[in-house]
């Protein structure tokens, strides 16, 4: 984290503290917090999705092994004083 980012965090925190002192607990009900985390992404194919039309005498299709965790996505979670408000995968 850079010094510039730290300065912004300190400034915003002081502003929020000032608002909290003015508005008391009403401010707490309006705050929304966000966090992001990398999570593994796995979308297995079910039986219905793997069905394919083929002739009776045709060879069985080759099945390739899938990786359990082929990739990662960012999970973004927004929450307020009542709990999780919104989640989003990117």
Secondary structure, 3 states (H helix, E strand, C coil): CCHHHHHHHHHHHHHHHHHHHHHHHHCCCCCCEEEEEEEEECCCCCHHHHCCCCCCCCCCCCCCCCCCCCEEEEEEEEEECCEEEEEEEC
